[in-house]
Amino acid sequence: MIKVCSTTIINVPLADIWTKVKDFNGLPNWHPAATDSRIEESRNPGEVGCVRNFALSDGSGRIRETLLRISDLQKTLTYNMLSGGPLPFVDYISTMSFEEITNQNQTFAKWTAEFSVSDGQESHWENFVANDVFLGGFKALEESFS
């Protein structure tokens, strides 16, 4: 089992970050790897159990993820991957969490995941998720407010 944890400071207030991130269907609005997202069965994108289905921006396929938990109080969102398109991930579960840094009007962001891979390239995929998906996503999230 691979365990990934990426953290950063985002120079945007927590309330603004959370409003954007908690929209489970809004991933393409801030993450460069995602495009053409929809919630299956016309469910509410904040409803636990809803499934988002989005295309990868490089055109390599679609990913389906289920919203497992969301907390406005704790500013956390947990989801799992039902189908990874071209990604060889198995039993993928991920949590994003955010905390206010009060003296700087910034946000502490943490994104974790646990998963296995079916192709045996654990080091490659651990690095890819930590840097390209998570840290790259956080950077793009901050830039989406510019």
N, C-alpha and C positions, 0 to 999 in steps of 0.2 A: 504494500500500500504506500503510495506517494502522499506526502503531506507538504503542502505549500502554504506559506504565509508571507504576504507582502504588506508593508505599511508605508505611509507617507503623510506629510502635512500638505493640505490643500489650502491655498490662500483665498478661500471663499467661506462665508459664514455657513454654519451647520444647517440652518433652516433652508437656505437656498440649495445646498447639496442634497439634502434629504428630499425636498420637493421633486427634484429631477430624478434621483435614483429610485425612489419608491414606486415610480410608474414602471411596472414590470414590462410593459409594452414599449417603453420609451428608450430602450437600449440604443437604437440607431441615432438618437438625438445627441448622444455624447460618446459612444464607443466606436472608434473607426473600423473595427472588424465586423460590425453588424449593420445590416440594412434590411429593408422590407420585412419588418416585424408585424406579426398579427397574433392576437389571442384566439385560440381555437374555441369553437362552439359559442362564440360571441359572449364569453364570460367577462366579468369585470376584471381589469388588469391588477387590481389590488386584492382580489379574492384568493384566499389560500386554496390551492388545488387547480388554479387556472394554468394553462399551458401556453407558453409563448413559443412561436415558431418563427425563426428569423433566418435570413440568408446571410452567408458570409460575404463580405464585400469583395473578396478575391474571386468570387464566383464558383468556389469549389464545393458548395453544398449548403444544406440547411441544418440548423440545430433546433432541437425541441427541448424545452426545460419546463419543469413544474415548480411553481411557487409553493414552498413547504411551510414557511413561517415569515411573518412580517410584523414588526412592532414599531409603531410611531413613538412610543415612549422610550424604548431602548435604541431606536434608530438602527435596527438590524433587519436584514433580509436574507433568507436561506432558500436555496433552490437546488434541485438535482437535474441532471441531464438524462433525458429519456433516449435521445438519439443525437450522436455527435457528428453526423455527417461524415466528413473525411477524417475526423479525429478518432484515434483508437482508444478512447477513454471508456472505462468500465466502472460502474458504481461511483460515479462522480457526484459529489455533494459539495456545495460551496456556500459560504456566508460572507456577506459584506456588513461591516459595522462602522459607525461614525460617532465621534465624540467632539463636543465643542471645546476649543481652546479659548477660554474666555478672555484672557488678557491680550490676545492678538487678533481676535475676530477671525480665527482660522478653524480648520477642521482636521482632526486626526482621523485618518481613514485606514481601515484594516480589511483585507480580503483574504480569505483562507479557502483551501480546498483539500479534499482527500479523494483519491481515485487510484485505480490500477490502469495499466495499459495492456493492450493485446498484442503489441508488436515488440515488446522487450526493450524498448528504448527509454527506460525510466529517466535517465539523466537529461536527455534531450527534452522530453515533455515536461519535466519539472521546471527546467529553465524557461521553456516556452511559456508556460502558464504564469510563472512568477514575474517574468519580465515583459513579455509581449502582451499577454492578456491583462494581467493585474496592474502592473506599474504603468504600462502603456495606456491602459484604460483610465487610471487615475490622472495621468497627465492630460489626456484628452478631455476628461471631465472638467478639470480646472480650466483648460483652454476654452471650453464651451461657454464660459461666462465672460470671455474677453470681448 
